[in-house]
């Protein structure tokens, strides 16, 4: 989204509006659009570039994406993402996803998904939820996602989206006219 600066002399200039993430890390809620938050029980949440956020080593973290964005979680206890374009989870305890366009979950405990366009889960415990377009699961304990196309894949078989990193260029290729 571009904003026009009414105070600029002469021709109006435009500046890019930053994604504002609302983060709850270890019970403390903060809004962040740049910089790093240090969680009270260890770990960090960092905006790596406008619209891109990473959380590492936080015991419990929840991110709401205020207009999209891309989030990546690594080595956190429990994590959730809501209203983001793309999310990536690696080596976590419990994961909750709601209203995401694309998500990749690897080596996590329980995974709960709701109203996500595409979810790729590998080597996770139970994958549960409802109302997702496609759920691909490889090497997971059990998969029970209602009102979704569920593909159970052999553990060594990765889908194309699992082979590609979650990035703006890949999430932008998804049609945005579809509604969840």
RORODREN-115607 format. One line per field, with one value per residue (C-alpha): residue number from 1; residue in one letter; x, y, z; chain. Coordinates in Angstrom, 1 decimal, always signed. Each point is the difference from the previous one (the first is absolute). Example, Ala and Ser with C-alpha at 12.3 -4.5 7.8 and 13.67 -1.06 7.14 Angstrom:
% residues 2
pos [1 2]
code [A S]
c1 [+12.3 +1.4]
c2 [-4.5 +3.4]
c3 [+7.8 -0.7]
unit [A A]
This chain:
% residues 180
pos [1 2 3 4 5 6 7 8 9 10 11 12 13 14 15 16 17 18 19 20 21 22 23 24 25 26 27 28 29 30 31 32 33 34 35 36 37 38 39 40 41 42 43 44 45 46 47 48 49 50 51 52 53 54 55 56 57 58 59 60 61 62 63 64 65 66 67 68 69 70 71 72 73 74 75 76 77 78 79 80 81 82 83 84 85 86 87 88 89 90 91 92 93 94 95 96 97 98 99 100 101 102 103 104 105 106 107 108 109 110 111 112 113 114 115 116 117 118 119 120 121 122 123 124 125 126 127 128 129 130 131 132 133 134 135 136 137 138 139 140 141 142 143 144 145 146 147 148 149 150 151 152 153 154 155 156 157 158 159 160 161 162 163 164 165 166 167 168 169 170 171 172 173 174 175 176 177 178 179 180]
code [X X X X X X X X X X X X X X X X X X X X X X X X X X X X X X X X X X X X X X X X X X X X X X X X X X X X X X X X X X X X X X X X X X X X X X X X X X X X X X X X X X X X X X X X X X X X X X X X X X X X X X X X X X X X X X X X X X X X X X X X X X X X X X X X X X X X X X X X X X X X X X X X X X X X X X X X X X X X X X X X X X X X X X X X X X X X X X X X X X X X]
c1 [+0.0 +1.4 -0.7 +0.2 +1.8 -2.1 +2.8 +2.4 +0.8 -0.7 -0.9 -1.4 +2.3 -1.0 +1.3 -0.7 -2.1 +1.6 -1.9 -0.8 +0.2 -1.7 +2.2 -0.8 +3.3 -0.1 -3.2 +1.2 -1.8 +1.9 -0.5 +3.1 +0.8 +3.8 +2.8 +0.2 -2.0 +1.7 -2.4 -0.1 +0.8 +2.6 -0.1 -0.5 -2.6 +1.5 -1.4 +2.7 -1.5 -3.4 -2.6 +2.4 +0.2 +2.0 -0.3 +2.7 +0.2 -3.1 -1.9 -3.5 -0.6 -3.1 +0.1 -2.9 +1.0 -2.0 -0.3 +2.1 +3.7 +2.3 +1.0 +2.5 +0.3 +2.9 +0.6 -2.9 -2.2 -3.4 -0.8 -3.0 -0.5 -3.2 -0.7 +3.4 +0.8 +2.6 +1.3 +2.9 +0.4 +3.0 +0.6 -2.8 -2.3 -3.5 -1.1 -3.2 -0.8 -3.0 -0.8 +3.4 +0.6 +2.9 +1.8 +2.8 +0.3 +3.0 +0.9 -2.7 -2.3 -3.7 -1.2 -3.4 -1.1 -3.1 -0.9 +3.4 +0.5 +2.9 +1.8 +3.0 +0.8 +2.9 +1.2 -2.7 -2.2 -3.7 -1.3 -3.6 -2.3 -2.6 -0.8 +3.3 +0.4 +2.9 +2.0 +3.0 +1.4 +3.2 +1.1 -2.6 -1.6 -3.7 -1.8 -3.6 -0.9 -3.7 -1.1 +3.4 +1.8 +2.5 +2.9 +2.0 +3.5 +2.9 +2.4 +2.8 -2.3 -0.1 -2.4 +1.3 -0.9 +2.0 +3.1 -0.3 +0.5 -2.9 +0.6 -1.9 +0.7 -1.6 -3.0 -0.7 -0.5 -3.1 -3.2 -1.2 -3.6 -0.9 -1.8 +0.4]
c2 [+0.0 +3.4 +3.1 +3.6 +2.4 +3.2 +2.0 -0.5 +3.1 -0.1 -3.5 -2.4 -2.8 -3.5 -2.1 -3.7 -0.9 -2.7 -3.1 +0.3 -3.3 -0.5 -2.4 -1.7 -1.5 -1.8 +1.8 +3.6 +1.6 +2.5 +1.5 -0.1 +1.2 +0.2 -1.1 -2.8 -1.0 -2.0 -2.4 -0.1 -3.7 +0.1 +0.1 +2.8 +1.3 +2.0 +1.8 -0.9 +2.3 +1.7 -2.7 -2.8 -1.2 -2.8 -1.4 -2.2 -1.7 +1.6 -2.3 +1.1 +2.4 +1.1 +2.3 +1.8 +1.4 +3.2 -0.1 -3.0 -0.5 -3.0 -1.5 -2.7 -1.8 -2.2 -1.9 +1.6 -1.8 +0.8 +2.3 +1.3 +2.2 +1.7 +2.1 -0.3 -0.7 -2.8 -1.7 -2.4 -2.1 -2.1 -2.1 +1.3 -1.5 +0.9 +2.0 +1.8 +1.6 +2.1 +1.8 -0.5 -0.3 -2.4 -1.7 -2.5 -2.0 -2.3 -2.0 +1.4 -1.7 +0.7 +2.1 +1.7 +1.7 +2.0 +1.8 -0.3 -0.2 -2.4 -1.8 -2.3 -2.0 -2.4 -2.1 +1.4 -1.6 +0.4 +2.4 +1.1 +2.8 +1.0 +2.1 -0.1 -0.3 -2.5 -1.7 -2.1 -2.2 -2.1 -2.1 +1.4 -2.0 +0.6 +2.4 +1.0 +3.2 +0.4 +1.7 -0.1 -2.0 -2.0 -1.7 -2.5 -0.2 -2.4 +1.6 +0.4 +1.5 +3.8 +2.2 +2.9 +2.5 -1.8 +0.2 +3.7 +2.5 +2.1 +3.4 +2.9 -1.1 -3.5 +1.2 +2.7 -2.7 -1.2 +1.5 +2.6 +0.1 -3.3 +0.4 -2.2]
c3 [+0.0 -0.9 +2.0 -1.3 +2.2 +0.1 +1.5 -2.9 -2.0 -3.7 -1.4 +2.6 +1.0 +0.9 +2.8 +0.6 +3.0 +2.2 +1.1 +3.6 +1.9 +3.3 +2.0 +3.3 +1.3 +3.3 +1.0 -0.9 -3.0 -2.2 -3.4 -2.2 -3.5 +0.2 +2.4 +2.5 +3.1 +2.7 +1.7 +3.8 +0.2 -2.8 -3.8 -2.4 -2.5 -2.8 -3.0 -2.6 -2.7 -0.5 +0.1 +1.1 +3.6 +1.7 +3.5 +1.5 +3.3 +1.5 +2.4 -1.1 -2.9 -1.9 -3.1 -1.7 -3.3 -0.4 -3.8 -1.0 +0.3 +0.4 +3.3 +0.8 +3.4 +1.1 +3.2 +1.9 +2.5 -1.2 -3.0 -1.8 -3.1 -1.1 -3.1 -1.7 -3.6 +0.8 +3.0 +0.7 +3.2 +0.8 +3.1 +2.2 +2.6 -0.9 -3.1 -0.7 -3.4 -1.0 -3.2 -1.7 -3.7 +0.2 +2.9 +0.4 +3.3 +0.6 +3.1 +2.2 +2.6 -0.5 -2.9 -0.1 -3.2 -0.9 -3.2 -1.6 -3.7 -0.1 +2.8 -0.3 +3.1 +0.4 +2.9 +2.4 +2.6 -0.5 -2.7 +0.7 -1.1 -2.5 -3.1 -1.8 -3.7 -0.1 +2.8 -1.0 +2.7 -0.1 +3.0 +2.4 +2.8 -0.9 -2.3 +0.5 -1.8 -0.8 -3.2 -1.7 -2.7 +2.1 -1.8 +2.1 -1.5 +0.7 +2.4 -2.6 -2.5 +0.2 -1.9 -2.1 +2.6 +2.7 -2.2 -0.5 +2.8 +1.2 -1.6 -1.4 -3.6 +0.6 +2.0 -2.5 -2.7 +1.8 -1.4 +2.4 -1.4 +1.8 +3.3 +3.0]
unit [A A A A A A A A A A A A A A A A A A A A A A A A A A A A A A A A A A A A A A A A A A A A A A A A A A A A A A A A A A A A A A A A A A A A A A A A A A A A A A A A A A A A A A A A A A A A A A A A A A A A A A A A A A A A A A A A A A A A A A A A A A A A A A A A A A A A A A A A A A A A A A A A A A A A A A A A A A A A A A A A A A A A A A A A A A A A A A A A A A A A]
